[in-house]
Amino acid sequence: MREILFKAKCAEEPYDWVEEYLSKCEREFIISNDDGLGIFIKPDTICQYTGLTDKNGCKIWENDVVDASSCWWDAAGPAGHDSPIIKVEWSNAYCGFNPFSLYDCDCGV
């Protein structure tokens, strides 16, 4: 079972990225931690954690751009992409994050 985490930029300066759990309070979105401390965020910057990490152990988030050139690359590219540089995006068709939803592997990105 994977953690369902989110990250987003703070709604107020210095606009740092914060990550943990997403909630909505009336018209505002909040990222909060286990202690219940919440930070108002910019809704247009919300990204979900894919449940995967890169070769350096860093979390891979929705909208990240990954380099897949050192792994499962062929002439067609993963998921039909024509470049090894791929934006991580949700796919309703495959119920997962592309390009990972089409592959059952440690992609080494």
N, CA, C and O atoms as CSV, one atom per row, in Angstrom:
chain,resi,resn,atom,element,x,y,z
A,1,MET,N,N,0.850,-1.182,0.000
A,1,MET,CA,C,0.000,0.000,0.000
A,1,MET,C,C,0.892,1.240,0.000
A,1,MET,O,O,1.801,1.367,0.820
A,2,ARG,N,N,0.619,2.139,-0.921
A,2,ARG,CA,C,1.455,3.328,-1.002
A,2,ARG,C,C,0.823,4.500,-0.266
A,2,ARG,O,O,-0.394,4.568,-0.096
A,3,GLU,N,N,1.673,5.416,0.164
A,3,GLU,CA,C,1.184,6.637,0.775
A,3,GLU,C,C,0.622,7.534,-0.310
A,3,GLU,O,O,1.209,7.651,-1.385
A,4,ILE,N,N,-0.494,8.160,-0.043
A,4,ILE,CA,C,-1.057,9.121,-0.983
A,4,ILE,C,C,-0.697,10.505,-0.455
A,4,ILE,O,O,-1.380,11.071,0.399
A,5,LEU,N,N,0.390,11.023,-0.990
A,5,LEU,CA,C,0.918,12.314,-0.563
A,5,LEU,C,C,0.778,13.329,-1.688
A,5,LEU,O,O,0.647,12.975,-2.860
A,6,PHE,N,N,0.810,14.578,-1.307
A,6,PHE,CA,C,0.731,15.671,-2.263
A,6,PHE,C,C,1.778,16.715,-1.910
A,6,PHE,O,O,2.226,16.806,-0.768
A,7,LYS,N,N,2.157,17.499,-2.908
A,7,LYS,CA,C,2.996,18.664,-2.657
A,7,LYS,C,C,2.394,19.829,-3.423
A,7,LYS,O,O,1.698,19.646,-4.422
A,8,ALA,N,N,2.674,21.022,-2.939
A,8,ALA,CA,C,2.204,22.248,-3.583
A,8,ALA,C,C,3.005,23.411,-3.029
A,8,ALA,O,O,3.694,23.284,-2.016
A,9,LYS,N,N,2.906,24.547,-3.707
A,9,LYS,CA,C,3.580,25.748,-3.230
A,9,LYS,C,C,2.687,26.476,-2.229
A,9,LYS,O,O,1.466,26.514,-2.379
A,10,CYS,N,N,3.317,27.053,-1.203
A,10,CYS,CA,C,2.594,27.838,-0.204
A,10,CYS,C,C,1.872,29.000,-0.882
A,10,CYS,O,O,2.352,29.549,-1.875
A,11,ALA,N,N,0.724,29.364,-0.338
A,11,ALA,CA,C,-0.064,30.461,-0.896
A,11,ALA,C,C,0.545,31.818,-0.573
A,11,ALA,O,O,0.239,32.812,-1.231
A,12,GLU,N,N,1.415,31.862,0.447
A,12,GLU,CA,C,2.040,33.118,0.845
A,12,GLU,C,C,3.547,33.002,0.718
A,12,GLU,O,O,4.092,31.899,0.701
A,13,GLU,N,N,4.212,34.131,0.631
A,13,GLU,CA,C,5.671,34.129,0.518
A,13,GLU,C,C,6.264,33.341,1.668
A,13,GLU,O,O,5.735,33.387,2.779
A,14,PRO,N,N,7.343,32.623,1.435
A,14,PRO,CA,C,8.228,32.631,0.277
A,14,PRO,C,C,7.845,31.630,-0.804
A,14,PRO,O,O,8.690,31.299,-1.636
A,15,TYR,N,N,6.637,31.142,-0.830
A,15,TYR,CA,C,6.131,30.229,-1.865
A,15,TYR,C,C,6.939,28.941,-1.959
A,15,TYR,O,O,7.132,28.413,-3.054
A,16,ASP,N,N,7.408,28.435,-0.837
A,16,ASP,CA,C,8.157,27.178,-0.801
A,16,ASP,C,C,7.237,25.998,-1.078
A,16,ASP,O,O,6.026,26.078,-0.873
A,17,TRP,N,N,7.830,24.896,-1.549
A,17,TRP,CA,C,7.080,23.653,-1.723
A,17,TRP,C,C,6.886,23.004,-0.361
A,17,TRP,O,O,7.814,22.940,0.444
A,18,VAL,N,N,5.679,22.524,-0.112
A,18,VAL,CA,C,5.383,21.750,1.094
A,18,VAL,C,C,4.750,20.437,0.656
A,18,VAL,O,O,4.100,20.372,-0.387
A,19,GLU,N,N,4.941,19.396,1.451
A,19,GLU,CA,C,4.365,18.098,1.090
A,19,GLU,C,C,3.820,17.391,2.315
A,19,GLU,O,O,4.382,17.504,3.404
A,20,GLU,N,N,2.763,16.687,2.147
A,20,GLU,CA,C,2.133,15.784,3.105
A,20,GLU,C,C,0.736,15.465,2.601
A,20,GLU,O,O,0.572,14.976,1.484
A,21,TYR,N,N,-0.273,15.740,3.422
A,21,TYR,CA,C,-1.640,15.325,3.121
A,21,TYR,C,C,-2.485,16.516,2.673
A,21,TYR,O,O,-2.388,17.604,3.240
A,22,LEU,N,N,-3.301,16.303,1.666
A,22,LEU,CA,C,-4.114,17.371,1.081
A,22,LEU,C,C,-5.518,17.346,1.663
A,22,LEU,O,O,-6.117,16.283,1.822
A,23,SER,N,N,-6.032,18.520,1.977
A,23,SER,CA,C,-7.428,18.631,2.412
A,23,SER,C,C,-7.987,19.952,1.885
A,23,SER,O,O,-7.249,20.853,1.486
A,24,LYS,N,N,-9.311,20.034,1.898
A,24,LYS,CA,C,-9.977,21.246,1.432
A,24,LYS,C,C,-10.868,21.754,2.541
A,24,LYS,O,O,-11.645,20.997,3.124
A,25,CYS,N,N,-10.757,23.025,2.831
A,25,CYS,CA,C,-11.564,23.663,3.857
A,25,CYS,C,C,-12.309,24.803,3.186
A,25,CYS,O,O,-11.730,25.846,2.885
A,26,GLU,N,N,-13.593,24.597,2.956
A,26,GLU,CA,C,-14.414,25.516,2.184
A,26,GLU,C,C,-13.792,25.727,0.806
A,26,GLU,O,O,-13.779,24.790,0.007
A,27,ARG,N,N,-13.280,26.912,0.495
A,27,ARG,CA,C,-12.711,27.168,-0.833
A,27,ARG,C,C,-11.186,27.128,-0.833
A,27,ARG,O,O,-10.568,27.375,-1.868
A,28,GLU,N,N,-10.579,26.829,0.284
A,28,GLU,CA,C,-9.128,26.835,0.403
A,28,GLU,C,C,-8.588,25.409,0.456
A,28,GLU,O,O,-9.219,24.519,1.026
A,29,PHE,N,N,-7.418,25.200,-0.141
A,29,PHE,CA,C,-6.730,23.920,-0.053
A,29,PHE,C,C,-5.599,24.037,0.960
A,29,PHE,O,O,-4.936,25.069,1.066
A,30,ILE,N,N,-5.397,22.954,1.699
A,30,ILE,CA,C,-4.406,22.939,2.774
A,30,ILE,C,C,-3.566,21.675,2.649
A,30,ILE,O,O,-4.093,20.599,2.366
A,31,ILE,N,N,-2.262,21.806,2.861
A,31,ILE,CA,C,-1.387,20.652,3.032
A,31,ILE,C,C,-1.121,20.576,4.525
A,31,ILE,O,O,-0.665,21.544,5.133
A,32,SER,N,N,-1.409,19.416,5.115
A,32,SER,CA,C,-1.212,19.265,6.556
A,32,SER,C,C,-0.368,18.034,6.845
A,32,SER,O,O,-0.263,17.129,6.017
A,33,ASN,N,N,0.233,18.012,8.034
A,33,ASN,CA,C,1.047,16.871,8.439
A,33,ASN,C,C,0.319,16.068,9.515
A,33,ASN,O,O,-0.829,16.368,9.844
A,34,ASP,N,N,0.977,15.056,10.058
A,34,ASP,CA,C,0.357,14.195,11.070
A,34,ASP,C,C,-0.018,14.945,12.346
A,34,ASP,O,O,-0.901,14.517,13.089
A,35,ASP,N,N,0.655,16.064,12.594
A,35,ASP,CA,C,0.367,16.864,13.788
A,35,ASP,C,C,-0.852,17.755,13.611
A,35,ASP,O,O,-1.274,18.426,14.552
A,36,GLY,N,N,-1.422,17.766,12.403
A,36,GLY,CA,C,-2.593,18.591,12.146
A,36,GLY,C,C,-2.274,20.017,11.771
A,36,GLY,O,O,-3.180,20.830,11.588
A,37,LEU,N,N,-0.981,20.337,11.651
A,37,LEU,CA,C,-0.598,21.686,11.243
A,37,LEU,C,C,-0.804,21.824,9.744
A,37,LEU,O,O,-0.315,21.000,8.972
A,38,GLY,N,N,-1.522,22.855,9.328
A,38,GLY,CA,C,-1.838,23.031,7.924
A,38,GLY,C,C,-1.284,24.318,7.348
A,38,GLY,O,O,-1.139,25.322,8.046
A,39,ILE,N,N,-0.976,24.270,6.059
A,39,ILE,CA,C,-0.465,25.432,5.343
A,39,ILE,C,C,-1.347,25.643,4.119
A,39,ILE,O,O,-1.571,24.713,3.344
A,40,PHE,N,N,-1.843,26.855,3.944
A,40,PHE,CA,C,-2.633,27.172,2.756
A,40,PHE,C,C,-1.719,27.142,1.543
A,40,PHE,O,O,-0.587,27.623,1.590
A,41,ILE,N,N,-2.227,26.568,0.453
A,41,ILE,CA,C,-1.412,26.373,-0.742
A,41,ILE,C,C,-2.092,26.945,-1.977
A,41,ILE,O,O,-3.279,27.269,-1.963
A,42,LYS,N,N,-1.299,27.062,-3.057
A,42,LYS,CA,C,-1.827,27.477,-4.358
A,42,LYS,C,C,-2.391,26.229,-5.046
A,42,LYS,O,O,-1.628,25.315,-5.359
A,43,PRO,N,N,-3.701,26.166,-5.290
A,43,PRO,CA,C,-4.300,24.962,-5.885
A,43,PRO,C,C,-3.730,24.574,-7.242
A,43,PRO,O,O,-3.690,23.389,-7.572
A,44,ASP,N,N,-3.292,25.541,-8.032
A,44,ASP,CA,C,-2.771,25.226,-9.364
A,44,ASP,C,C,-1.375,24.603,-9.336
A,44,ASP,O,O,-0.835,24.263,-10.389
A,45,THR,N,N,-0.780,24.447,-8.146
A,45,THR,CA,C,0.541,23.829,-8.037
A,45,THR,C,C,0.489,22.437,-7.406
A,45,THR,O,O,1.537,21.837,-7.166
A,46,ILE,N,N,-0.703,21.916,-7.134
A,46,ILE,CA,C,-0.837,20.620,-6.462
A,46,ILE,C,C,-0.326,19.492,-7.358
A,46,ILE,O,O,-0.692,19.404,-8.530
A,47,CYS,N,N,0.520,18.636,-6.797
A,47,CYS,CA,C,1.068,17.467,-7.489
A,47,CYS,C,C,0.954,16.256,-6.559
A,47,CYS,O,O,1.227,16.361,-5.363
A,48,GLN,N,N,0.556,15.119,-7.104
A,48,GLN,CA,C,0.440,13.901,-6.308
A,48,GLN,C,C,1.720,13.079,-6.411
A,48,GLN,O,O,2.356,13.037,-7.464
A,49,TYR,N,N,2.092,12.427,-5.316
A,49,TYR,CA,C,3.245,11.526,-5.285
A,49,TYR,C,C,2.895,10.260,-6.055
A,49,TYR,O,O,1.822,9.690,-5.854
A,50,THR,N,N,3.787,9.813,-6.935
A,50,THR,CA,C,3.524,8.635,-7.765
A,50,THR,C,C,3.726,7.321,-7.020
A,50,THR,O,O,3.279,6.271,-7.481
A,51,GLY,N,N,4.396,7.376,-5.871
A,51,GLY,CA,C,4.730,6.153,-5.146
A,51,GLY,C,C,6.079,5.601,-5.565
A,51,GLY,O,O,6.511,4.564,-5.062
A,52,LEU,N,N,6.757,6.294,-6.494
A,52,LEU,CA,C,8.051,5.852,-7.004
A,52,LEU,C,C,9.138,6.853,-6.630
A,52,LEU,O,O,8.871,8.022,-6.353
A,53,THR,N,N,10.368,6.356,-6.632
A,53,THR,CA,C,11.513,7.236,-6.421
A,53,THR,C,C,12.472,7.085,-7.603
A,53,THR,O,O,12.456,6.076,-8.308
A,54,ASP,N,N,13.294,8.091,-7.800
A,54,ASP,CA,C,14.279,8.018,-8.884
A,54,ASP,C,C,15.505,7.236,-8.419
A,54,ASP,O,O,15.534,6.735,-7.295
A,55,LYS,N,N,16.511,7.131,-9.277
A,55,LYS,CA,C,17.688,6.333,-8.955
A,55,LYS,C,C,18.473,6.902,-7.780
A,55,LYS,O,O,19.323,6.212,-7.218
A,56,ASN,N,N,18.201,8.155,-7.397
A,56,ASN,CA,C,18.859,8.791,-6.256
A,56,ASN,C,C,18.012,8.726,-4.992
A,56,ASN,O,O,18.414,9.242,-3.949
A,57,GLY,N,N,16.839,8.093,-5.077
A,57,GLY,CA,C,15.966,7.967,-3.916
A,57,GLY,C,C,15.022,9.131,-3.692
A,57,GLY,O,O,14.326,9.169,-2.678
A,58,CYS,N,N,14.982,10.093,-4.626
A,58,CYS,CA,C,14.071,11.238,-4.504
A,58,CYS,C,C,12.684,10.854,-5.024
A,58,CYS,O,O,12.561,10.134,-6.015
A,59,LYS,N,N,11.655,11.336,-4.353
A,59,LYS,CA,C,10.282,11.044,-4.760
A,59,LYS,C,C,9.996,11.612,-6.151
A,59,LYS,O,O,10.444,12.705,-6.497
A,60,ILE,N,N,9.237,10.843,-6.939
A,60,ILE,CA,C,8.793,11.313,-8.249
A,60,ILE,C,C,7.341,11.767,-8.116
A,60,ILE,O,O,6.478,11.003,-7.685
A,61,TRP,N,N,7.087,13.006,-8.488
A,61,TRP,CA,C,5.772,13.627,-8.354
A,61,TRP,C,C,5.134,13.820,-9.723
A,61,TRP,O,O,5.819,13.886,-10.744
A,62,GLU,N,N,3.813,13.910,-9.720
A,62,GLU,CA,C,3.073,14.306,-10.916
A,62,GLU,C,C,3.647,15.637,-11.408
A,62,GLU,O,O,3.985,16.505,-10.603
A,63,ASN,N,N,3.755,15.791,-12.704
A,63,ASN,CA,C,4.295,16.979,-13.381
A,63,ASN,C,C,5.817,17.093,-13.330
A,63,ASN,O,O,6.379,18.034,-13.890
A,64,ASP,N,N,6.500,16.142,-12.663
A,64,ASP,CA,C,7.958,16.114,-12.750
A,64,ASP,C,C,8.349,15.755,-14.178
A,64,ASP,O,O,7.565,15.151,-14.910
A,65,VAL,N,N,9.532,16.119,-14.562
A,65,VAL,CA,C,10.063,15.743,-15.860
A,65,VAL,C,C,11.193,14.760,-15.603
A,65,VAL,O,O,12.129,15.063,-14.863
A,66,VAL,N,N,11.106,13.573,-16.217
A,66,VAL,CA,C,12.085,12.524,-15.968
A,66,VAL,C,C,12.851,12.189,-17.246
A,66,VAL,O,O,12.359,12.371,-18.360
A,67,ASP,N,N,14.060,11.697,-17.047
A,67,ASP,CA,C,14.918,11.270,-18.157
A,67,ASP,C,C,14.949,9.748,-18.133
A,67,ASP,O,O,15.524,9.151,-17.223
A,68,ALA,N,N,14.338,9.126,-19.119
A,68,ALA,CA,C,14.251,7.674,-19.186
A,68,ALA,C,C,15.255,7.083,-20.170
A,68,ALA,O,O,15.105,5.934,-20.583
A,69,SER,N,N,16.263,7.840,-20.547
A,69,SER,CA,C,17.192,7.382,-21.586
A,69,SER,C,C,18.072,6.226,-21.137
A,69,SER,O,O,18.604,5.507,-21.982
A,70,SER,N,N,18.242,6.023,-19.837
A,70,SER,CA,C,19.130,4.951,-19.369
A,70,SER,C,C,18.373,3.688,-18.988
A,70,SER,O,O,18.943,2.795,-18.361
A,71,CYS,N,N,17.103,3.598,-19.355
A,71,CYS,CA,C,16.343,2.415,-18.943
A,71,CYS,C,C,15.602,1.796,-20.112
A,71,CYS,O,O,16.224,1.511,-21.135
A,72,TRP,N,N,14.323,1.580,-20.009
A,72,TRP,CA,C,13.528,0.818,-20.968
A,72,TRP,C,C,13.165,1.615,-22.204
A,72,TRP,O,O,11.985,1.797,-22.506
A,73,TRP,N,N,14.159,2.087,-22.914
A,73,TRP,CA,C,13.920,2.930,-24.078
A,73,TRP,C,C,14.110,2.127,-25.351
A,73,TRP,O,O,15.074,1.373,-25.486
A,74,ASP,N,N,13.197,2.292,-26.268
A,74,ASP,CA,C,13.380,1.681,-27.582
A,74,ASP,C,C,13.002,2.703,-28.643
A,74,ASP,O,O,12.786,3.872,-28.322
A,75,ALA,N,N,12.920,2.290,-29.879
A,75,ALA,CA,C,12.649,3.227,-30.974
A,75,ALA,C,C,11.334,3.970,-30.774
A,75,ALA,O,O,11.238,5.155,-31.093
A,76,ALA,N,N,10.327,3.288,-30.251
A,76,ALA,CA,C,9.023,3.931,-30.054
A,76,ALA,C,C,8.997,4.743,-28.771
A,76,ALA,O,O,8.158,5.630,-28.611
A,77,GLY,N,N,9.918,4.443,-27.851
A,77,GLY,CA,C,9.920,5.124,-26.567
A,77,GLY,C,C,8.835,4.585,-25.659
A,77,GLY,O,O,7.925,3.903,-26.130
A,78,PRO,N,N,8.909,4.875,-24.360
A,78,PRO,CA,C,7.883,4.405,-23.450
A,78,PRO,C,C,6.547,5.065,-23.750
A,78,PRO,O,O,6.485,6.266,-24.015
A,79,ALA,N,N,5.515,4.305,-23.709
A,79,ALA,CA,C,4.154,4.815,-23.918
A,79,ALA,C,C,4.021,5.586,-25.226
A,79,ALA,O,O,3.174,6.471,-25.348
A,80,GLY,N,N,4.872,5.243,-26.217
A,80,GLY,CA,C,4.786,5.887,-27.519
A,80,GLY,C,C,5.416,7.262,-27.590
A,80,GLY,O,O,5.273,7.953,-28.599
A,81,HIS,N,N,6.113,7.679,-26.535
A,81,HIS,CA,C,6.778,8.980,-26.555
A,81,HIS,C,C,7.958,8.922,-27.507
A,81,HIS,O,O,8.575,7.869,-27.670
A,82,ASP,N,N,8.277,10.050,-28.140
A,82,ASP,CA,C,9.395,10.057,-29.076
A,82,ASP,C,C,10.646,10.691,-28.469
A,82,ASP,O,O,11.600,10.975,-29.193
A,83,SER,N,N,10.658,10.913,-27.179
A,83,SER,CA,C,11.808,11.489,-26.497
A,83,SER,C,C,12.001,10.799,-25.152
A,83,SER,O,O,11.021,10.398,-24.524
A,84,PRO,N,N,13.241,10.652,-24.699
A,84,PRO,CA,C,13.459,10.043,-23.379
A,84,PRO,C,C,13.157,11.004,-22.227
A,84,PRO,O,O,13.176,10.594,-21.066
A,85,ILE,N,N,12.879,12.267,-22.529
A,85,ILE,CA,C,12.529,13.248,-21.502
A,85,ILE,C,C,11.008,13.329,-21.466
A,85,ILE,O,O,10.377,13.760,-22.431
A,86,ILE,N,N,10.417,12.906,-20.333
A,86,ILE,CA,C,8.965,12.717,-20.269
A,86,ILE,C,C,8.393,13.420,-19.041
A,86,ILE,O,O,8.963,13.345,-17.952
A,87,LYS,N,N,7.275,14.096,-19.222
A,87,LYS,CA,C,6.539,14.695,-18.108
A,87,LYS,C,C,5.657,13.613,-17.491
A,87,LYS,O,O,4.962,12.892,-18.207
A,88,VAL,N,N,5.686,13.503,-16.176
A,88,VAL,CA,C,4.873,12.521,-15.469
A,88,VAL,C,C,3.451,13.059,-15.359
A,88,VAL,O,O,3.218,14.104,-14.751
A,89,GLU,N,N,2.498,12.332,-15.956
A,89,GLU,CA,C,1.103,12.776,-15.975
A,89,GLU,C,C,0.166,11.611,-15.672
A,89,GLU,O,O,0.471,10.461,-15.989
A,90,TRP,N,N,-0.962,11.910,-15.066
A,90,TRP,CA,C,-1.976,10.905,-14.771
A,90,TRP,C,C,-2.657,10.466,-16.070
A,90,TRP,O,O,-2.946,11.291,-16.937
A,91,SER,N,N,-2.909,9.160,-16.194
A,91,SER,CA,C,-3.620,8.617,-17.345
A,91,SER,C,C,-4.903,7.951,-16.863
A,91,SER,O,O,-4.848,6.948,-16.152
A,92,ASN,N,N,-6.051,8.496,-17.239
A,92,ASN,CA,C,-7.322,7.865,-16.893
A,92,ASN,C,C,-7.465,6.516,-17.583
A,92,ASN,O,O,-8.047,5.586,-17.026
A,93,ALA,N,N,-6.934,6.411,-18.792
A,93,ALA,CA,C,-7.051,5.170,-19.566
A,93,ALA,C,C,-6.344,4.003,-18.873
A,93,ALA,O,O,-6.817,2.869,-18.934
A,94,TYR,N,N,-5.205,4.278,-18.209
A,94,TYR,CA,C,-4.432,3.215,-17.570
A,94,TYR,C,C,-4.468,3.281,-16.050
A,94,TYR,O,O,-3.811,2.489,-15.375
A,95,CYS,N,N,-5.241,4.233,-15.506
A,95,CYS,CA,C,-5.382,4.392,-14.054
A,95,CYS,C,C,-4.017,4.427,-13.371
A,95,CYS,O,O,-3.784,3.714,-12.394
A,96,GLY,N,N,-3.137,5.245,-13.883
A,96,GLY,CA,C,-1.808,5.369,-13.308
A,96,GLY,C,C,-1.068,6.530,-13.929
A,96,GLY,O,O,-1.577,7.214,-14.817
A,97,PHE,N,N,0.153,6.741,-13.440
A,97,PHE,CA,C,0.971,7.834,-13.935
A,97,PHE,C,C,1.792,7.370,-15.119
A,97,PHE,O,O,2.551,6.407,-15.014
A,98,ASN,N,N,1.644,8.059,-16.262
A,98,ASN,CA,C,2.496,7.786,-17.420
A,98,ASN,C,C,3.823,8.479,-17.203
A,98,ASN,O,O,3.836,9.590,-16.673
A,99,PRO,N,N,4.934,7.887,-17.580
A,99,PRO,CA,C,5.036,6.673,-18.377
A,99,PRO,C,C,5.007,5.386,-17.571
A,99,PRO,O,O,5.080,4.309,-18.162
A,100,PHE,N,N,4.903,5.446,-16.260
A,100,PHE,CA,C,5.041,4.264,-15.408
A,100,PHE,C,C,3.858,3.315,-15.462
A,100,PHE,O,O,4.018,2.126,-15.186
A,101,SER,N,N,2.685,3.802,-15.808
A,101,SER,CA,C,1.481,2.952,-15.796
A,101,SER,C,C,1.533,1.834,-16.831
A,101,SER,O,O,0.818,0.839,-16.704
A,102,LEU,N,N,2.361,1.987,-17.842
A,102,LEU,CA,C,2.462,0.978,-18.879
A,102,LEU,C,C,3.582,-0.029,-18.629
A,102,LEU,O,O,3.750,-0.977,-19.397
A,103,TYR,N,N,4.345,0.173,-17.561
A,103,TYR,CA,C,5.498,-0.681,-17.305
A,103,TYR,C,C,5.469,-1.155,-15.855
A,103,TYR,O,O,5.172,-0.381,-14.945
A,104,ASP,N,N,5.777,-2.419,-15.651
A,104,ASP,CA,C,5.861,-2.989,-14.310
A,104,ASP,C,C,7.321,-3.218,-14.013
A,104,ASP,O,O,7.809,-4.348,-14.045
A,105,CYS,N,N,8.026,-2.115,-13.718
A,105,CYS,CA,C,9.469,-2.241,-13.517
A,105,CYS,C,C,9.981,-1.090,-12.679
A,105,CYS,O,O,9.297,-0.086,-12.481
A,106,ASP,N,N,11.195,-1.256,-12.193
A,106,ASP,CA,C,11.918,-0.146,-11.579
A,106,ASP,C,C,12.592,0.564,-12.740
A,106,ASP,O,O,13.575,0.065,-13.287
A,107,CYS,N,N,12.084,1.700,-13.112
A,107,CYS,CA,C,12.487,2.333,-14.363
A,107,CYS,C,C,13.864,2.963,-14.338
A,107,CYS,O,O,14.404,3.263,-15.403
A,108,GLY,N,N,14.454,3.175,-13.181
A,108,GLY,CA,C,15.799,3.718,-13.128
A,108,GLY,C,C,15.922,5.138,-13.639
A,108,GLY,O,O,16.972,5.516,-14.157
A,109,VAL,N,N,14.872,5.935,-13.505
A,109,VAL,CA,C,14.912,7.301,-14.016
A,109,VAL,C,C,15.670,8.209,-13.052
A,109,VAL,O,O,15.811,9.404,-13.311
